[in-house]
Amino acid sequence: MKKTSLIQKLEVSKKEFLETSKLIIEPNIISDPKKYRILLKKYMTLEKIVFLYEEYKKQLVSLKEVDFILKNDSDTEMKELATTEKYKILENLSSIEKKSYNLLFSSKEGDETEDDRKAVIVELRSGTGGDEACIFVEDILRMYTMYFKKSGWKYKIIHAQKGGIKGYKEIILDLNGEKGIYGNLKFESGVHRVQRIPKTESQGRVHTSAITVAVLPKVKDIEVNINLSDIKKDTFRSSGSGGQHVNKTESAVRLTHLPSKITVECQEERSQHKNFEKAISVLRSRIYQNEKEKRLRKISIKRKSLVSTGDRSIKIRTYNYPKNRVTDHRIHKSIYNLAGFMNGNIQEMINLLKLFENK
C-alpha cells in the first residue's frame, strides 16, 4: 500500500476517533452497558491508531528536513550525520506502517462477511514445470501448514497424489478453526510462480515453474443442494496410506457432478463411506465457488480488481529465490525475506491484501 493511501486511511481513523470521543460521553451511551463496551473498545483501538498517525507525521517532517540537508548542505560531516539519521527515520516509518496496518486490519474485523468466517477446502496442484512444480507444491504446503499452526487451525489431508520424483501433483486439505479462515486465505487462490535453480538442474540455470492454489469456503447442504442423481460415483483402490488394506478394497471414491463436469477424488480414509462424505463436502464447495466466481467476475469488471475473485487462472504471486523476494502482483508489494515467508510468516501480505480490498 502506498504512503498516500495509508495516510488517507489514518485520516479517516482520526475523524472516527474524534466522533467516538464525543459519542462515548453521551448519557444514553453511558447508561447502556452493552453499547458503552462496544464503543469503548472502538475508542481504545482508534486511540492507538491516532497516536501512531501523529508519530508518523512527525517522522515524515523529520525525513523532509534530513533530505533538505543531504541535498543542500556542503558540510561532509553534516551529510554523514544526516545519512545516519535518515536510516533511523526510515526504520521508524517502516515500524509505524506495520503497526498501523495491523491496527487498521483489526479494526475492520467486524466487517467480515458470512463466507469470511467459514472453514475451507485448500487445493494445491502442480502446473508448468514438471517435477520442479511438484516439489514447489510440497514447499507451499509446508508454508501453509506452518501458517495454520501459528493461527491455531487444524487440517486434514483429504486427497494426495504424489509427484514423479518428489512432492505432489495434487493435494487437498480440509481446514478448520475458530477464527475466520476463509477471510484470510481467500486471497491465496490463483497461480503461484517460482523462480529458482531446481535441484535437478546440473548447469545452474534459473527455471520458472508454477502451481495453482484454490481456497474454497466449506458450505452446508442447505447452501448448495446436490441432487444425487446428478452424481456419477466410481470406486478404486487407494494409492495412499493405509497399509495392506488399501490394496485389497476399493475404498477410494471419485465423484463426477454431471451438470458442471466437476470431478472430486478422495482416498485418504480406509472407509469408502468416509471417503464419500469427504468427497461430497469438497464437491459442494467447488460448486458453490464456481457460482461465486461467476458473480465476482462481473463485479471485478466494474472494480478492475482481482484481489478476491478466487480466479485460479490469474498469476498472483512470484517467489524469486535468487533475489530473496516474494512479490504479490495484485498490490505490487514485495517482501525481501523469502525464507521467513516460506516458514509461514505470510500474515503481513494477507493484511495488505485485506486493506487493499477494503479500499
C-alpha positions, 0 to 999 in steps of 0.5 A, spaced: 500 500 500 502 506 498 504 512 503 498 516 500 493 511 501 495 509 508 495 516 510 488 517 507 486 511 511 489 514 518 485 520 516 479 517 516 481 513 523 482 520 526 475 523 524 472 516 527 476 517 533 474 524 534 466 522 533 467 516 538 470 521 543 464 525 543 459 519 542 462 515 548 460 521 553 453 521 551 448 519 557 444 514 553 451 511 551 453 511 558 447 508 561 447 502 556 452 497 558 452 493 552 453 499 547 458 503 552 463 496 551 462 496 544 464 503 543 469 503 548 473 498 545 472 502 538 475 508 542 481 504 545 483 501 538 482 508 534 486 511 540 492 507 538 491 508 531 491 516 532 497 516 536 501 512 531 498 517 525 501 523 529 508 519 530 508 518 523 507 525 521 512 527 525 517 522 522 515 524 515 517 532 517 523 529 520 525 525 513 523 532 509 528 536 513 534 530 513 533 530 505 533 538 505 540 537 508 543 531 504 541 535 498 543 542 500 548 542 505 556 542 503 558 540 510 561 532 509 560 531 516 553 534 516 551 529 510 554 523 514 550 525 520 544 526 516 545 519 512 545 516 519 539 519 521 535 518 515 536 510 516 533 511 523 527 515 520 526 510 515 526 504 520 521 508 524 516 509 518 517 502 516 515 500 524 509 505 524 506 502 517 506 495 520 503 497 526 498 501 523 496 496 518 495 491 523 491 496 527 487 498 521 486 490 519 483 489 526 479 494 526 475 492 520 474 485 523 467 486 524 466 487 517 467 480 515 462 477 511 458 470 512 463 466 507 469 470 511 468 466 517 467 459 514 472 453 514 475 451 507 477 446 502 485 448 500 487 445 493 494 445 491 496 442 484 502 442 480 502 446 473 508 448 468 514 445 470 514 438 471 517 435 477 520 442 479 512 444 480 511 438 484 516 439 489 514 447 489 507 444 491 510 440 497 514 447 499 507 451 499 504 446 503 509 446 508 508 454 508 501 453 509 501 448 514 506 452 518 501 458 517 495 454 520 499 452 526 501 459 528 493 461 527 491 455 531 487 451 525 487 444 524 487 440 517 486 434 514 489 431 508 483 429 504 486 427 497 494 426 495 497 424 489 504 424 489 509 427 484 514 423 479 520 424 483 518 428 489 512 432 492 505 432 489 501 433 483 495 434 487 493 435 494 487 437 498 486 439 505 480 440 509 481 446 514 478 448 520 478 453 526 475 458 530 477 464 527 475 466 520 479 462 515 476 463 509 477 471 510 484 470 510 486 465 505 481 467 500 486 471 497 491 465 496 487 462 490 490 463 483 497 461 480 503 461 484 510 462 480 517 460 482 523 462 480 529 458 482 535 453 480 531 446 481 535 441 484 535 437 478 538 442 474 546 440 473 548 447 469 545 452 474 540 455 470 534 459 473 527 455 471 520 458 472 515 453 474 508 454 477 502 451 481 495 453 482 492 454 489 484 454 490 481 456 497 474 454 497 469 456 503 466 449 506 458 450 505 452 446 508 447 442 504 442 447 505 447 452 501 448 448 495 443 442 494 446 436 490 441 432 487 444 425 487 442 423 481 446 428 478 452 424 481 456 419 477 460 415 483 466 410 481 470 406 486 478 404 486 483 402 490 487 407 494 494 409 492 495 412 499 496 410 506 493 405 509 497 399 509 495 392 506 488 394 506 488 399 501 490 394 496 485 389 497 478 394 497 476 399 493 475 404 498 477 410 494 471 414 491 471 419 485 465 423 484 463 426 477 457 432 478 454 431 471 451 438 470 458 442 471 463 436 469 466 437 476 470 431 478 472 430 486 477 424 488 478 422 495 482 416 498 485 418 504 480 414 509 480 406 509 472 407 509 469 408 502 463 411 506 468 416 509 471 417 503 464 419 500 462 424 505 469 427 504 468 427 497 461 430 497 463 436 502 469 438 497 464 437 491 459 442 494 464 447 495 467 447 488 460 448 486 458 453 490 465 457 488 464 456 481 457 460 482 461 465 486 466 466 481 461 467 476 458 473 480 465 476 482 467 476 475 462 481 473 463 485 479 471 485 478 469 488 471 466 494 474 472 494 480 478 492 475 480 488 481 482 481 482 484 481 489 478 476 491 475 473 485 478 466 487 480 466 479 485 460 479 487 462 472 490 469 474 498 469 476 498 472 483 504 471 486 512 470 484 517 467 489 524 469 486 529 465 490 535 468 487 533 475 489 530 473 496 523 476 494 516 474 494 512 479 490 504 479 490 502 482 483 495 484 485 498 490 490 505 490 487 508 489 494 514 485 495 517 482 501 525 481 501 525 475 506 523 469 502 525 464 507 521 467 513 515 467 508 516 460 506 516 458 514 509 461 514 510 468 516 505 470 510 500 474 515 503 481 513 501 480 505 494 477 507 493 484 511 495 488 505 491 484 501 485 485 506 486 493 506 487 493 499 480 490 498 477 494 503 479 500 499 
